[in-house]
Amino acid sequence: MDHHLSITLAMPEHTDALLAFELENRTHFEQWIASRGDSFYTPAAVRSSLQQAQWARNAQKEYHYLAWVNDAIVGRVTLRGAEREHYFKASLGYRFSARHGGKGYASQAVNHVVEEAFRSLNLWRIEAVVIADNLPSQAVMRKCGFQQYGHSRQAVLRHGVWMDLLHYEKHASEFAII
Protein backbone atom coordinates (compact mmCIF):
# COMPACT_ATOMS: atom_id res chain seq x y z
CA MET A 1 0.00 0.00 0.00
CA ASP A 2 1.29 3.46 -0.92
CA HIS A 3 1.70 5.79 2.06
CA HIS A 4 2.37 8.98 0.13
CA LEU A 5 1.12 12.11 1.88
CA SER A 6 -0.86 14.64 -0.14
CA ILE A 7 -2.15 18.05 0.93
CA THR A 8 -5.35 19.69 -0.30
CA LEU A 9 -7.31 22.76 0.63
CA ALA A 10 -10.26 21.83 2.86
CA MET A 11 -13.48 21.92 0.84
CA PRO A 12 -17.14 21.21 1.64
CA GLU A 13 -16.98 18.01 -0.41
CA HIS A 14 -14.57 16.63 2.23
CA THR A 15 -17.34 16.56 4.86
CA ASP A 16 -17.60 12.77 5.24
CA ALA A 17 -13.85 12.16 5.39
CA LEU A 18 -13.31 15.03 7.82
CA LEU A 19 -16.15 13.91 10.09
CA ALA A 20 -14.66 10.39 10.19
CA PHE A 21 -11.24 11.87 11.06
CA GLU A 22 -12.64 14.12 13.80
CA LEU A 23 -14.75 11.34 15.34
CA GLU A 24 -11.87 8.86 15.33
CA ASN A 25 -9.56 11.35 17.03
CA ARG A 26 -11.91 13.30 19.30
CA THR A 27 -10.55 11.87 22.57
CA HIS A 28 -6.96 12.26 21.36
CA PHE A 29 -7.47 15.91 20.38
CA GLU A 30 -9.38 16.82 23.52
CA GLN A 31 -6.40 15.91 25.68
CA TRP A 32 -4.65 18.95 24.12
CA ILE A 33 -7.43 21.38 23.23
CA ALA A 34 -10.90 22.32 24.42
CA SER A 35 -13.77 20.16 23.24
CA ARG A 36 -15.83 21.42 20.34
CA GLY A 37 -18.89 19.91 21.97
CA ASP A 38 -21.17 17.18 20.71
CA SER A 39 -22.95 19.50 18.28
CA PHE A 40 -19.83 19.75 16.08
CA TYR A 41 -19.73 16.03 15.30
CA THR A 42 -22.51 15.95 12.70
CA PRO A 43 -22.31 16.10 8.91
CA ALA A 44 -24.15 19.45 8.88
CA ALA A 45 -21.81 21.08 11.41
CA VAL A 46 -18.65 19.79 9.71
CA ARG A 47 -19.95 20.91 6.30
CA SER A 48 -20.71 24.34 7.77
CA SER A 49 -17.18 24.57 9.21
CA LEU A 50 -15.77 23.70 5.80
CA GLN A 51 -17.96 26.34 4.14
CA GLN A 52 -16.73 28.89 6.68
CA ALA A 53 -13.14 27.85 5.95
CA GLN A 54 -13.77 28.37 2.24
CA TRP A 55 -15.23 31.83 2.93
CA ALA A 56 -12.21 32.76 5.12
CA ARG A 57 -9.84 31.57 2.38
CA ASN A 58 -11.65 33.67 -0.22
CA ALA A 59 -11.31 36.65 2.16
CA GLN A 60 -7.57 35.81 2.42
CA LYS A 61 -7.81 35.54 6.24
CA GLU A 62 -7.43 31.79 6.84
CA TYR A 63 -6.18 28.77 4.94
CA HIS A 64 -7.33 25.30 5.96
CA TYR A 65 -5.51 22.26 4.60
CA LEU A 66 -6.12 18.53 4.89
CA ALA A 67 -3.34 15.95 4.91
CA TRP A 68 -4.28 12.68 3.23
CA VAL A 69 -2.80 9.22 2.97
CA ASN A 70 -4.67 7.41 0.24
CA ASP A 71 -8.33 8.35 0.78
CA ALA A 72 -8.14 9.04 4.52
CA ILE A 73 -7.44 12.30 6.28
CA VAL A 74 -4.52 11.92 8.69
CA GLY A 75 -4.28 15.57 9.74
CA ARG A 76 -5.28 19.19 9.43
CA VAL A 77 -3.06 22.26 9.14
CA THR A 78 -4.42 25.79 9.40
CA LEU A 79 -3.04 29.26 8.88
CA ARG A 80 -5.23 31.73 10.78
CA GLY A 81 -5.23 35.49 11.15
CA ALA A 82 -3.33 36.20 7.95
CA GLU A 83 -2.18 39.82 7.94
CA ARG A 84 -0.81 41.26 4.74
CA GLU A 85 -0.31 44.85 5.82
CA HIS A 86 2.84 45.64 7.80
CA TYR A 87 3.19 42.21 9.46
CA PHE A 88 2.73 39.69 6.64
CA LYS A 89 2.17 36.87 9.12
CA ALA A 90 -0.22 34.10 10.09
CA SER A 91 -0.63 31.70 13.00
CA LEU A 92 -0.09 28.01 12.34
CA GLY A 93 -2.16 25.27 13.93
CA TYR A 94 -2.28 21.55 13.28
CA ARG A 95 -3.71 18.29 14.51
CA PHE A 96 -2.84 14.78 13.40
CA SER A 97 -4.43 11.44 14.11
CA ALA A 98 -3.15 9.32 16.97
CA ARG A 99 -3.08 6.27 14.70
CA HIS A 100 -0.75 7.96 12.22
CA GLY A 101 1.54 9.59 14.78
CA GLY A 102 5.30 9.11 14.62
CA LYS A 103 5.40 8.59 10.85
CA GLY A 104 6.52 12.09 9.89
CA TYR A 105 3.20 13.14 8.38
CA ALA A 106 2.82 16.20 10.65
CA SER A 107 6.29 17.49 9.80
CA GLN A 108 5.76 16.89 6.08
CA ALA A 109 2.40 18.65 6.10
CA VAL A 110 3.62 21.61 8.19
CA ASN A 111 6.62 22.03 5.88
CA HIS A 112 4.31 21.97 2.84
CA VAL A 113 1.98 24.61 4.29
CA VAL A 114 4.88 26.82 5.42
CA GLU A 115 6.36 26.63 1.93
CA GLU A 116 2.97 27.61 0.48
CA ALA A 117 2.74 30.50 2.96
CA PHE A 118 6.13 31.88 1.97
CA ARG A 119 6.04 31.19 -1.77
CA SER A 120 2.40 31.62 -2.77
CA LEU A 121 0.72 33.59 0.00
CA ASN A 122 3.62 36.05 0.29
CA LEU A 123 3.78 35.86 4.07
CA TRP A 124 6.98 36.74 5.94
CA ARG A 125 6.41 35.21 9.38
CA ILE A 126 4.61 32.12 10.64
CA GLU A 127 3.90 31.87 14.35
CA ALA A 128 2.70 28.91 16.41
CA VAL A 129 1.94 28.21 20.04
CA VAL A 130 2.31 24.80 21.68
CA ILE A 131 1.14 23.76 25.14
CA ALA A 132 4.33 23.13 27.12
CA ASP A 133 3.62 19.45 27.83
CA ASN A 134 2.85 18.61 24.20
CA LEU A 135 6.23 17.05 23.40
CA PRO A 136 5.21 15.63 19.99
CA SER A 137 4.14 19.08 18.81
CA GLN A 138 7.37 20.62 20.08
CA ALA A 139 9.24 17.99 18.05
CA VAL A 140 7.30 18.99 14.92
CA MET A 141 8.26 22.61 15.48
CA ARG A 142 11.96 21.72 15.78
CA LYS A 143 11.90 19.36 12.76
CA CYS A 144 10.30 22.11 10.68
CA GLY A 145 12.90 24.70 11.63
CA PHE A 146 10.79 26.85 13.93
CA GLN A 147 12.59 28.70 16.72
CA GLN A 148 11.13 29.15 20.17
CA TYR A 149 11.00 32.85 21.02
CA GLY A 150 8.82 32.95 24.10
CA HIS A 151 7.22 31.16 27.03
CA SER A 152 3.91 32.31 28.50
CA ARG A 153 3.25 31.04 31.99
CA GLN A 154 -0.25 29.83 32.91
CA ALA A 155 -1.62 31.11 29.61
CA VAL A 156 -4.38 28.65 28.74
CA LEU A 157 -6.91 26.77 30.84
CA ARG A 158 -7.00 23.09 29.90
CA HIS A 159 -9.17 20.65 31.84
CA GLY A 160 -9.24 22.95 34.85
CA VAL A 161 -5.45 23.48 34.95
CA TRP A 162 -3.58 26.58 33.81
CA MET A 163 -0.94 25.50 31.30
CA ASP A 164 2.14 27.24 29.91
CA LEU A 165 2.44 28.02 26.20
CA LEU A 166 5.62 27.97 24.12
CA HIS A 167 5.81 30.46 21.26
CA TYR A 168 7.51 29.54 17.98
CA GLU A 169 8.29 31.45 14.80
CA LYS A 170 9.74 30.95 11.36
CA HIS A 171 10.58 33.70 8.86
CA ALA A 172 10.74 33.58 5.10
CA SER A 173 14.39 34.61 5.31
CA GLU A 174 15.09 31.27 7.07
CA PHE A 175 13.24 29.27 4.46
CA ALA A 176 15.49 27.51 2.01
CA ILE A 177 14.13 27.94 -1.50
CA ILE A 178 14.87 24.62 -3.18
C-alpha positions in Angstrom: 0.0 0.0 0.0 1.3 3.5 -0.9 1.7 5.8 2.1 2.4 9.0 0.1 1.1 12.1 1.9 -0.9 14.6 -0.1 -2.1 18.1 0.9 -5.3 19.7 -0.3 -7.3 22.8 0.6 -10.3 21.8 2.9 -13.5 21.9 0.8 -17.1 21.2 1.6 -17.0 18.0 -0.4 -14.6 16.6 2.2 -17.3 16.6 4.9 -17.6 12.8 5.2 -13.8 12.2 5.4 -13.3 15.0 7.8 -16.1 13.9 10.1 -14.7 10.4 10.2 -11.2 11.9 11.1 -12.6 14.1 13.8 -14.8 11.3 15.3 -11.9 8.9 15.3 -9.6 11.3 17.0 -11.9 13.3 19.3 -10.5 11.9 22.6 -7.0 12.3 21.4 -7.5 15.9 20.4 -9.4 16.8 23.5 -6.4 15.9 25.7 -4.6 19.0 24.1 -7.4 21.4 23.2 -10.9 22.3 24.4 -13.8 20.2 23.2 -15.8 21.4 20.3 -18.9 19.9 22.0 -21.2 17.2 20.7 -23.0 19.5 18.3 -19.8 19.8 16.1 -19.7 16.0 15.3 -22.5 15.9 12.7 -22.3 16.1 8.9 -24.2 19.4 8.9 -21.8 21.1 11.4 -18.7 19.8 9.7 -19.9 20.9 6.3 -20.7 24.3 7.8 -17.2 24.6 9.2 -15.8 23.7 5.8 -18.0 26.3 4.1 -16.7 28.9 6.7 -13.1 27.9 5.9 -13.8 28.4 2.2 -15.2 31.8 2.9 -12.2 32.8 5.1 -9.8 31.6 2.4 -11.7 33.7 -0.2 -11.3 36.6 2.2 -7.6 35.8 2.4 -7.8 35.5 6.2 -7.4 31.8 6.8 -6.2 28.8 4.9 -7.3 25.3 6.0 -5.5 22.3 4.6 -6.1 18.5 4.9 -3.3 16.0 4.9 -4.3 12.7 3.2 -2.8 9.2 3.0 -4.7 7.4 0.2 -8.3 8.4 0.8 -8.1 9.0 4.5 -7.4 12.3 6.3 -4.5 11.9 8.7 -4.3 15.6 9.7 -5.3 19.2 9.4 -3.1 22.3 9.1 -4.4 25.8 9.4 -3.0 29.3 8.9 -5.2 31.7 10.8 -5.2 35.5 11.1 -3.3 36.2 8.0 -2.2 39.8 7.9 -0.8 41.3 4.7 -0.3 44.9 5.8 2.8 45.6 7.8 3.2 42.2 9.5 2.7 39.7 6.6 2.2 36.9 9.1 -0.2 34.1 10.1 -0.6 31.7 13.0 -0.1 28.0 12.3 -2.2 25.3 13.9 -2.3 21.6 13.3 -3.7 18.3 14.5 -2.8 14.8 13.4 -4.4 11.4 14.1 -3.2 9.3 17.0 -3.1 6.3 14.7 -0.7 8.0 12.2 1.5 9.6 14.8 5.3 9.1 14.6 5.4 8.6 10.8 6.5 12.1 9.9 3.2 13.1 8.4 2.8 16.2 10.7 6.3 17.5 9.8 5.8 16.9 6.1 2.4 18.7 6.1 3.6 21.6 8.2 6.6 22.0 5.9 4.3 22.0 2.8 2.0 24.6 4.3 4.9 26.8 5.4 6.4 26.6 1.9 3.0 27.6 0.5 2.7 30.5 3.0 6.1 31.9 2.0 6.0 31.2 -1.8 2.4 31.6 -2.8 0.7 33.6 0.0 3.6 36.1 0.3 3.8 35.9 4.1 7.0 36.7 5.9 6.4 35.2 9.4 4.6 32.1 10.6 3.9 31.9 14.3 2.7 28.9 16.4 1.9 28.2 20.0 2.3 24.8 21.7 1.1 23.8 25.1 4.3 23.1 27.1 3.6 19.5 27.8 2.9 18.6 24.2 6.2 17.1 23.4 5.2 15.6 20.0 4.1 19.1 18.8 7.4 20.6 20.1 9.2 18.0 18.1 7.3 19.0 14.9 8.3 22.6 15.5 12.0 21.7 15.8 11.9 19.4 12.8 10.3 22.1 10.7 12.9 24.7 11.6 10.8 26.8 13.9 12.6 28.7 16.7 11.1 29.1 20.2 11.0 32.8 21.0 8.8 33.0 24.1 7.2 31.2 27.0 3.9 32.3 28.5 3.2 31.0 32.0 -0.2 29.8 32.9 -1.6 31.1 29.6 -4.4 28.6 28.7 -6.9 26.8 30.8 -7.0 23.1 29.9 -9.2 20.7 31.8 -9.2 22.9 34.9 -5.5 23.5 35.0 -3.6 26.6 33.8 -0.9 25.5 31.3 2.1 27.2 29.9 2.4 28.0 26.2 5.6 28.0 24.1 5.8 30.5 21.3 7.5 29.5 18.0 8.3 31.4 14.8 9.7 31.0 11.4 10.6 33.7 8.9 10.7 33.6 5.1 14.4 34.6 5.3 15.1 31.3 7.1 13.2 29.3 4.5 15.5 27.5 2.0 14.1 27.9 -1.5 14.9 24.6 -3.2 
